[in-house]
């Protein structure tokens, strides 16, 4: 489901304006980055931390975590502050890896900031205009903003691509007639690859977030999706497939996509195929809750009716997938707009409500998502040598998962992005 049906023309215009502003910076940033090295993150020392190991659920109490150069440099007992690092006393707060959102449509600085405020330190884009996701990633690498880091996807590959793509790439104008042949599908992939995207996002079934489409209807055939997967593979880029309906999801899995987004109507046979092939399941459950409620990203009566019959189907799919052992990850499917009500902390909480242990829910939001993104050697855990992406929360999330909905400290790429540790007036 792509983010859509936002309330009010004013919100749409404001979001578009900010997206264009971010795009302008993104287009300028490659040259800027090439002229100077990234700004190094200042050293930090986090003391009196209770560290949650999301691999096995162990908690190390009273540890000191040293951060330097954007990496986790040390974990252990308190030591001398020889490097002159800034010391942050966590006073027993619980530290865990920064959360990962595997399905976003963030398209401006304010949106990325909202993601960071929610504890998300890495996002995967699921389609935006103007290659804003590529540009924001470059700004993060340059040290201009703390994060979240972005795995980019560029434009959503679908029968009718967003018109903005052709303002920047008029040489692909033939695709305006429709991305409806294998040759045009390959060219749409090439358009995105020319910007160095990390992922290709495709539409395997129709959308749920538009009232005039049926999300069960298959859009691309298995052979067509396979051609897209093969074209993306020329640059070692994986494919994420929007798929609510079972037929489209099964075709996408057989064609070799790395993840199925949504999966509302998937059958046991498709889930079994996903398990066998190692295909990840990103249900974006919370956004379907948003469909059923007034406000949020979706505020259309017809969609509320649709959401009421989709939600129990998706819940059942997640429960069945969990029992089968399919790899399930967390994604919001939000643009993190001012109206957005969907966050990764909520998604993990709903996973627990559907039978996951708190540790399993945390793993879905951290190490499993890191594996999906093929970044498991750099993010997803708090261990020496990994990127300094972490959050601190007030209580043990293994006992109360809802505590991750309110991070008090967010560090992304070794930089403090959010600090809400002290509330007393000084």
N, C-alpha and C positions, 0 to 999 in steps of 0.2 A: 504494500500500500504506500503510495507516495504521499507526502504531506500535501494537503490541499484543502479546499473549501474553507479557507480562513475567513474569519468574520470581518466584514467591512472593507470597502474599497480603500479607505485610508490606511489600514494596516498593510494591504497589498502594495500600495504605492510606496509606503515608507520602507517596507522590506526590500522592494525592488531598488529604491534609491540607494540604500545602504549596501546592497549587493553590488551595485555598479561601482560604488566608492571603494569597496574592498577589492573588486576586480581590478580597478585602476592601480591600486597599490601592488596587487599580485603581479600584474603585467610588468610593473616597473622593478619588482624585487629581484629578478634574476641578475640583472646588471649590477644592482647594489650589492648583492651577496657576492658576486664575483670580484668586487673591488676590495672587500675587506673580510677578514676572518670572522666567524661568529663570535659574539660576545660571550666569554666564559661565565658560567654560573659561579657566584661567590661561594666559598665553603660554608657549610652549615653543620651544626652538631645538635642532634635531638637527644635530650637526656630524659631519664625517668619515663621511658616508653614501655608499654606492654605490646610486644610485637606478635601479630597473628601470622602464623605460617599457613598459607592457603593450600599448600600441598598436602598437609596431613592434619591440620587443625590444632597443632601445638601452639601454646602461647608462652613466649619468653618474657619474663617480667623484669622490669627495672633495667632495661638495656639502654645503651647509648648507640645511636646510629649516626655515623659520619658520612656526610655528602661532600663531594668535591668534583668539579669539572662536569657537573650534570650526571654523575654516576654515584652509586652507593659504594663508598670507599671502605667502610668498616662497620661491623656490628659486634657489640660486646659490652664489657663492663666499662664504666666511666674511665676516661683516660685524660691525660693532660691535653690542653688545648694549644698544642705547639704551632698549629697553622693559623692561629688567630681567628678561627671560625666564629661566626655568630652562633651563640648558644640559645636554643629554644627549649624551655622546660615544659615538657608535656604533662607533668604531674599525674602520671598514671593513665593518661589517655591511651586508647588502643590504636595501633598503627597497622595498616594493611595496604596492599598495592592500590594505586590509583585505579578507578573503575574504567572499564572499556565499553564504549557504545558502538555496536557493530552496524547500526543502521540510523544514519542521521541525514538531515537535509539542511543543516546550518549553512547560512549564506551571508552572514555579516559579522562584524566584530562583536556586537552585542549578543548575538546568538551563541557564538563560541564562548563568550564570557559566561553566559548562563550555564552552559555545559560544564565549564570548569568549576563554577560555584556549586554544582551538584556533586562534585567529586570525580568527574570524568576527566581523565588525563590523556586519553587516546580515543579518537572517533574514526569510524569508517564512513565515508560518504556514500550515499545511495542515490546520488544524482542531484546536481545543482547547475545553474547557468553561469556562464562567463568564467568557468574554471576557477571559481572562488576558492574551492577546496585546495587546488594546487597552490594558489597564491598564499593562502593562510599557512599551509605547511612550510613554505619557504620562509615566511616571517618567523615561524617558530624556530626553524633551524638557525636562522640568523640571530636569534636571541632578542628580537624586537618585542615579542610577546611570549609569556611563559607557556602558553598552551591553551587548549589541548592540542597535541599533535594530531595530524590528519592523514589518514589513508584515503587518497583521492580516487574519484571515479569519473569526474567530469560529467558529461551529458548522458542521461538515461537512454540506452539504445532501445527504441520502440518504433512501431510503425510510423508514428508522427513525432519526430524529435522536436524539442523546443526550438522555436524560430530564432532565438538569439544566437544559436550555433552558427547560423549562416551569415549573420552580420559580420562575424569575425572570420569566417571561412567561406567566402563566396565561391571558392573553387569546389565546394561540396554541394553546390546549389541543386544538383540533380536529386539529392536526398529529400528535398522539400516535397517532391511528388510522392514520397512514401518510402520508408525503409522496409520494402516488401519482397525483395529478391535477395538471394544469397550474396550476390555481388555487392548490392547496396548495404547489406548487413556488415560485410567485411569492411567496406569503406567507412561506415559509421564507427566501427571499432578503430580503424586507422586514424580517424579524426581525433578520437580521444587519446590514442597512444602517442600521437604527435606532441602532446602536452605532458607526457611522462606520467600518466595516471598509474596508480597502484592496482586499480580494480576496474573491471567492466561490469556495469549493471544492465541487466536486460529485463524485458517484460515477457515472462512465459505465459502469464494469464492476465486477464483484464484487471483493472484497479477496483478496490473496494471503496476508496475515498471519493469517488465521483458517482452521483446518483444515477447516471444514464448508462453505466457499464455493469456487467455481471462478473464478479471476481472469479467465478468458476470457469469462465470461457477461456479456452486455450488460444494463445496469440501466435506463438511460433512453434513449428514442428521440431521433432527431435533432430532431424537432419539440419534444419536451419540453426538451431541452437549449437549443434556440434560445429558448424562452420564458424560461428562466433567464438566458441571456445578455442578452436584451432587458430584463428586469427590472433586472438589475445595471447595465446601461448607463444607466438613468434617473439614476444617481448617478455615472456615468463610472467604474464599477468593473469591472475585467476578471474573467475566470473562469479558474480552473485546474481541469483535469479529470483525476481519477484514472482511468486507462485502461490495463489490461494487454492486453486482447483487441483484435484488429484491428477488429472490427465496431463496438465501442463507441468506439474511438479515432477511426475515420473519421467516425462520426456527430458526435462532439464537434468535430472540425476543421471539418466542413461547417457546423456550427451557430455557429461563430465564437468558440470558446474561444481564449485567448491561449497556453496551454501544455498539453501532454500530460505527465502524470506517470506514469512507469514505462515504458509502451510495450513491454512484453516481447515481444508477439506481432505487432507491427505489420508490415504488408506493404510492399513497395516502392511500391505505389500510394498507400498512406496517407502514407508518407514524402515522396513526390513532392508530394502535396497539401499537406503541411505546409510544404514548401519554397516552393511557389507562394503560399501564404497568409501566410507569415511566422510560422507557429506554432512556438513554441519546444518543444524536447524536453528534458525533465528526467528522465533514466533512473533516477536513484537506484540506480546499479549496486551500490554497496558494501553497501547494505542487503540485496540479494539474496544476496551473499556471506554476510552474517550469517545468512540463512535456512539456509544449508547447514552452518553450524558450530554446535557446542554453545556455550551462553552467549549473551551479548549481549541485544538486545531480544527475540529470538525463540529459545525453547529448547523446541520441541515436535518430537518425532520425525517426525510427519507432515509438518511444514513443512520439515524437513531433506530429506526425500525429495522434496518439491515443489521446493525450491530447487535440487536437483541437476539437474532437467530445465529449470527456468526460466533458470538462469544462462547456459548456452551460447546459449539463444535470445535473451536480452537482449544478450549480448555481440555476437551477430551483428547485432541491430537497431542497436546503437550504431555498429558498423563501417560498416554500409550507410548510415546516416544521415550519418555523417561524410563518406563518399565523395560523397554527393549534395549536400552543402553545407547540410544542415538546421542551424539554430542550436541548439547543444547547450549546456546549462548544468549547473551542479553543484548537487545537493541531496542531503541525507543521509537523509531520512525517518526521523529519530530524535527521541526526546523528550529527548535528552541526559541520560538517567537515569544513576544510578551504574553500571548494567550495560551502558550503551551502548558499542559498539566502533566506531561509524561516525563518520567525520569528513570534512570537505571536503578536507583535505590528502590523505587516502586516495583520495577520488573522483578528484581531479585526477591522482594517481599512476596510478590504473587507466586513466584516459583515455590517458595516454602509453603504457601497456602495450598499448592497443588501437589505436595508430597515430597518435595526436595528437602534434604537436611539443610540447615543453614550453611554448612561447609560446601555442599554441592552448589548452592545458589551463589556463594562467593566465588567458587571456581568458575561458574558460568560467566561471571562478570570480570574475571581476571585471567587465570591461566588458560582456560579453554578458549576464550576470546583471543588471547595472544597466539595460541596455536592456529586458530582460524586465520589470523592475519599473517601467519608465518613469521611472527616476531617473538616466539617463545624463548629465544635466547637473549632477549634484551628487555622485555617488559612482562608484567603479569605476576611477578613475585617481588618481595623485598629481600634481596640477597646481594652479597658483594659482587660488584661487576655489572649489575643490571642498572638500567636507567633509573634515575632518582625520581620516580613517579610514585607518590604515596599520599595517603590521606590519614588523618587522625580523627577518631570518633570518641564519643563520651563513654560508651559502654561496650562490653564484649559482643561483637556481632554474631558470634557462635551461639550466644544465649538469647540475643534479641536482634534479629536481622534488621529491624526497622531503624536501628541507630545509624546505618549507613546512608539514610535519607538526609542526614543533617551533619555533614562533615564540618569539623571545626578548624581543620588545617588542610590545605590542599597544596601539594608541592608537585610541580610538573617540570620535567627536565632540570631538576635541581633548583628551580626558582619557586619561591613562595608566591602562589597565585592568590590564595585566600587564607587569611589569618583571623579566626574568630575565637581564639583561645582565651582572651581576656575580655570580660564585660564590665569590670569595675571602672568607674571614672577615676582618672588619676589627676 
